[in-house]
Amino acid sequence: MEITGHVKTLVREGELLARVAERAGTDSPVPTCPGWRVTDLLRHTGSVHRWAAAYVAEGRLEPVGFPDAPELVGGELLGWFREGHADLVRILNEAPADVQCWTYLPTAPPSPVAFWARRQAHETTVHRMDAEAAIGVLFSAVEPEFAEDGVDELLTGFHARPRSRVRTAEPRVVRVRAADTGGVWTVHLSAAPALTVRGDTGEAADCELTGEAAWLYAALWNRLPLAGPGVTGDPALARLWKDTAGI
């Protein structure tokens, strides 16, 4: 997806997150994030938005910690979240194409602006799902191409990092198929970080995960159960993902 496409998604998802959080009330529990309430969700996502914006706006070349969120509640907290979201959108829209700053995934796009637009679009979409979980509604639709992009970021980026805990004592293969977009990934698990190859390598898979891209997106981010007819082969590998894939 182009930078502008990710920024448009970021706009929509941030606005929806705020509306749903307001409807839920900031004291409501968030079932998809055990131990969190909507207050925690807004503070976390608002801090991440400001953290990301600072890299682009200031050209930061070294990693820094998340900024502390203020001890606000209710409408004041929602206002703080909306302000940070709007600033992030503005900074991404106004950033020169040649901005250089820190990024952190091994498959990051060559443009740091593209990286941060993509990363924050997915960050905000996943946490919008968390806000919807707080009011017990079905997740709003995720466009198939965007969902496929998010699955790719998760598999080839996050779980290629040394900190990923998705590992097996013996080599195993998981194949992921997006039935509506045609996206396919072959994930090689071992005692080392996962190695994901785009496409069907032709080797036998120990477990296959097949479904619409939006379902794969939510399930692989552990926002929906990774279960059902789309999971075939060794169910232990689906359980392993649920238990160890948290970011």
Backbone torsions as a table, in degrees:
resi	resn	phi	psi	omega
1	MET	NA	149.3	177.2
2	GLU	-74.9	161.3	178.2
3	ILE	-55.5	-44.9	-177.6
4	THR	-61.4	-35.5	178.2
5	GLY	-66.0	-41.7	178.1
6	HIS	-67.2	-38.7	179.3
7	VAL	-66.2	-40.6	176.5
8	LYS	-60.1	-40.8	177.4
9	THR	-65.4	-42.1	177.2
10	LEU	-57.7	-42.9	178.3
11	VAL	-58.9	-53.6	-176.5
12	ARG	-61.5	-45.9	-175.1
13	GLU	-69.8	-36.8	178.2
14	GLY	-66.7	-41.3	178.0
15	GLU	-65.1	-40.3	179.1
16	LEU	-67.4	-41.7	178.0
17	LEU	-56.7	-46.3	-178.7
18	ALA	-63.7	-42.5	-179.7
19	ARG	-64.2	-43.3	-179.1
20	VAL	-67.9	-40.8	178.5
21	ALA	-61.8	-39.4	177.8
22	GLU	-64.0	-40.7	178.1
23	ARG	-65.8	-39.4	-178.2
24	ALA	-70.3	-35.3	-171.5
25	GLY	90.1	137.4	-170.5
26	THR	-70.2	-11.8	179.5
27	ASP	-93.0	-1.8	-176.8
28	SER	-71.8	140.6	175.5
29	PRO	-70.4	154.3	-179.5
30	VAL	-113.3	100.4	-173.5
31	PRO	-59.8	-30.9	-178.2
32	THR	-79.0	-9.2	176.1
33	CYS	-129.6	80.2	-174.1
34	PRO	-50.9	131.5	-179.5
35	GLY	91.8	-11.3	179.4
36	TRP	-94.1	151.1	165.4
37	ARG	-114.4	171.5	-178.2
38	VAL	-57.9	-32.4	175.2
39	THR	-55.3	-46.7	180.0
40	ASP	-63.9	-39.3	179.8
41	LEU	-61.6	-45.9	-179.9
42	LEU	-67.5	-41.1	179.6
43	ARG	-64.6	-44.6	-179.9
44	HIS	-62.9	-53.0	-175.1
45	THR	-66.8	-38.1	177.0
46	GLY	-63.1	-37.9	177.4
47	SER	-68.1	-41.4	179.2
48	VAL	-63.0	-39.9	178.2
49	HIS	-60.3	-43.8	-179.2
50	ARG	-69.6	-37.9	177.3
51	TRP	-60.1	-48.3	179.7
52	ALA	-65.1	-43.7	-177.7
53	ALA	-60.6	-36.5	-177.4
54	ALA	-66.6	-35.6	177.9
55	TYR	-60.4	-45.3	-177.1
56	VAL	-73.3	-46.4	-175.2
57	ALA	-66.6	-35.9	-174.2
58	GLU	-104.3	-2.5	-178.1
59	GLY	61.2	38.9	-178.5
60	ARG	-67.0	132.6	-176.2
61	LEU	-106.3	-6.1	-179.9
62	GLU	-125.7	148.1	-179.3
63	PRO	-70.0	145.2	174.5
64	VAL	-134.1	162.8	-179.8
65	GLY	-74.3	166.6	176.7
66	PHE	-65.2	143.0	173.3
67	PRO	-68.9	149.8	177.7
68	ASP	-68.7	139.4	175.1
69	ALA	-86.2	144.1	179.5
70	PRO	-70.9	155.4	178.7
71	GLU	-82.6	66.6	178.6
72	LEU	-105.1	159.7	177.3
73	VAL	-137.0	166.9	171.5
74	GLY	56.4	-137.0	-175.8
75	GLY	-63.0	-34.0	179.1
76	GLU	-65.9	-38.7	177.6
77	LEU	-66.5	-41.8	177.3
78	LEU	-61.9	-39.9	177.8
79	GLY	-63.9	-40.4	177.5
80	TRP	-63.3	-43.0	178.2
81	PHE	-61.4	-47.9	-177.4
82	ARG	-62.9	-36.9	179.5
83	GLU	-64.1	-45.2	179.6
84	GLY	-66.4	-38.1	177.5
85	HIS	-63.1	-45.6	-179.9
86	ALA	-63.1	-40.1	178.9
87	ASP	-64.1	-41.4	178.5
88	LEU	-61.3	-45.5	179.2
89	VAL	-60.7	-45.4	-179.4
90	ARG	-61.7	-44.8	-177.6
91	ILE	-64.2	-41.7	178.6
92	LEU	-66.4	-38.6	179.6
93	ASN	-68.1	-33.0	-174.8
94	GLU	-95.0	-9.3	-174.2
95	ALA	-66.5	134.4	173.2
96	PRO	-61.7	148.2	-176.6
97	ALA	-62.6	-24.7	-175.2
98	ASP	-97.4	15.5	177.5
99	VAL	-56.4	136.0	174.5
100	GLN	-113.9	129.4	176.8
101	CYS	-159.8	172.9	-176.8
102	TRP	-68.6	141.0	168.9
103	THR	-134.4	171.5	-169.7
104	TYR	-141.7	8.7	176.1
105	LEU	-108.9	143.9	-176.4
106	PRO	-65.2	-20.9	178.1
107	THR	-108.8	29.2	-179.7
108	ALA	-61.6	141.7	174.7
109	PRO	-58.2	153.4	-179.4
110	PRO	-61.8	-27.4	177.8
111	SER	-88.4	119.5	176.1
112	PRO	-58.6	-34.1	178.0
113	VAL	-63.6	-41.8	177.4
114	ALA	-63.0	-40.5	178.2
115	PHE	-58.6	-51.7	-174.2
116	TRP	-70.7	-33.5	176.0
117	ALA	-63.7	-45.5	178.9
118	ARG	-63.5	-50.0	-175.4
119	ARG	-61.4	-42.4	-177.9
120	GLN	-75.6	-28.4	173.8
121	ALA	-62.8	-43.6	179.6
122	HIS	-74.0	-40.2	176.4
123	GLU	-54.3	-47.0	-175.5
124	THR	-72.3	-36.1	179.2
125	THR	-65.1	-45.7	-179.9
126	VAL	-62.9	-40.4	-179.8
127	HIS	-76.6	-22.7	169.1
128	ARG	-62.5	-39.7	175.7
129	MET	-59.9	-39.4	178.2
130	ASP	-62.3	-41.5	178.0
131	ALA	-62.9	-40.1	178.8
132	GLU	-67.4	-34.4	176.3
133	ALA	-61.9	-30.6	-179.2
134	ALA	-67.8	-21.1	176.9
135	ILE	-111.2	5.2	172.2
136	GLY	69.2	36.1	178.8
137	VAL	-110.4	160.6	173.8
138	LEU	-63.2	143.8	-179.7
139	PHE	-63.5	139.1	173.8
140	SER	-61.4	154.9	-174.1
141	ALA	-63.3	144.9	171.3
142	VAL	-116.0	127.5	-178.9
143	GLU	-58.6	136.9	-175.7
144	PRO	-54.1	-44.1	-177.5
145	GLU	-66.3	-38.0	177.9
146	PHE	-67.7	-41.4	178.2
147	ALA	-62.0	-43.0	177.8
148	GLU	-59.9	-42.4	178.4
149	ASP	-60.6	-39.4	179.5
150	GLY	-69.2	-37.4	175.0
151	VAL	-62.7	-42.2	179.5
152	ASP	-63.1	-44.1	178.6
153	GLU	-60.4	-42.5	-178.0
154	LEU	-65.8	-47.8	-174.6
155	LEU	-75.0	-46.6	-174.7
156	THR	-88.4	-15.9	-178.4
157	GLY	-106.0	-73.2	-174.2
158	PHE	-59.7	-45.7	-174.2
159	HIS	-90.1	8.9	167.3
160	ALA	-92.1	-7.5	-177.0
161	ARG	-79.6	151.9	179.2
162	PRO	-57.7	-26.9	-176.8
163	ARG	-77.5	-10.5	179.8
164	SER	-62.3	136.0	-179.3
165	ARG	-100.7	5.3	179.8
166	VAL	-80.5	92.0	-173.5
167	ARG	-141.6	155.8	177.7
168	THR	-131.5	151.2	-179.8
169	ALA	-66.2	-37.4	179.0
170	GLU	-115.8	151.5	-179.8
171	PRO	-58.9	133.1	176.4
172	ARG	-137.3	159.1	-178.4
173	VAL	-126.3	129.3	174.5
174	VAL	-117.5	132.1	176.4
175	ARG	-112.4	134.1	-179.0
176	VAL	-116.1	127.6	-177.7
177	ARG	-127.9	125.6	172.7
178	ALA	-92.1	106.4	-171.1
179	ALA	-66.3	-28.6	-175.7
180	ASP	-90.1	-27.7	-178.3
181	THR	-104.2	-18.2	-177.8
182	GLY	87.8	0.5	178.1
183	GLY	-66.2	136.9	179.3
184	VAL	-137.7	139.4	176.5
185	TRP	-134.7	140.1	174.6
186	THR	-112.1	117.1	-173.4
187	VAL	-106.8	118.3	179.0
188	HIS	-96.9	115.2	179.7
189	LEU	-101.0	145.0	177.5
190	SER	-164.0	-166.4	176.8
191	ALA	-72.8	-11.5	176.3
192	ALA	-96.1	171.4	175.3
193	PRO	-56.3	148.4	-178.0
194	ALA	-59.1	143.4	174.8
195	LEU	-114.8	114.6	-177.3
196	THR	-108.1	131.0	177.3
197	VAL	-113.2	130.1	176.6
198	ARG	-71.4	130.7	178.2
199	GLY	105.8	171.3	177.3
200	ASP	-92.1	112.4	-176.6
201	THR	-77.8	-9.4	180.0
202	GLY	90.0	-11.8	179.1
203	GLU	-79.3	155.8	-179.6
204	ALA	-65.9	137.9	178.4
205	ALA	-101.2	139.7	176.0
206	ASP	-78.0	-24.7	178.4
207	CYS	-150.6	139.1	176.0
208	GLU	-121.2	137.3	176.7
209	LEU	-117.2	113.1	-175.0
210	THR	-128.7	132.9	177.4
211	GLY	176.2	178.9	175.3
212	GLU	-62.2	149.4	-175.3
213	ALA	-56.7	-38.0	-178.6
214	ALA	-64.9	-36.6	177.0
215	TRP	-68.3	-45.9	178.1
216	LEU	-57.8	-41.9	-179.7
217	TYR	-58.3	-52.5	-178.1
218	ALA	-68.4	-39.8	-176.5
219	ALA	-71.4	-40.7	-179.5
220	LEU	-71.7	-24.2	171.3
221	TRP	-86.2	8.0	177.4
222	ASN	62.0	33.7	174.5
223	ARG	-100.7	-12.5	171.3
224	LEU	-134.1	155.4	178.4
225	PRO	-62.8	134.7	175.4
226	LEU	-87.8	75.6	-173.5
227	ALA	-155.8	170.1	178.1
228	GLY	109.2	-171.2	-175.4
229	PRO	-65.5	-18.1	178.8
230	GLY	-78.1	-7.2	179.5
231	VAL	-106.5	112.5	-179.8
232	THR	-125.9	160.3	-177.0
233	GLY	90.0	-145.8	-173.8
234	ASP	-75.7	109.6	-178.5
235	PRO	-67.6	-17.6	179.8
236	ALA	-62.7	-28.9	179.9
237	LEU	-73.5	-33.0	173.7
238	ALA	-67.0	-39.1	177.7
239	ARG	-66.7	-38.2	177.0
240	LEU	-58.8	-44.1	178.9
241	TRP	-60.0	-48.0	-179.4
242	LYS	-57.6	-40.3	-172.8
243	ASP	-81.4	-24.1	-169.9
244	THR	-124.6	-6.6	-170.7
245	ALA	-89.1	3.0	-179.7
246	GLY	-59.2	137.9	-179.6
247	ILE	-93.6	NA	NA
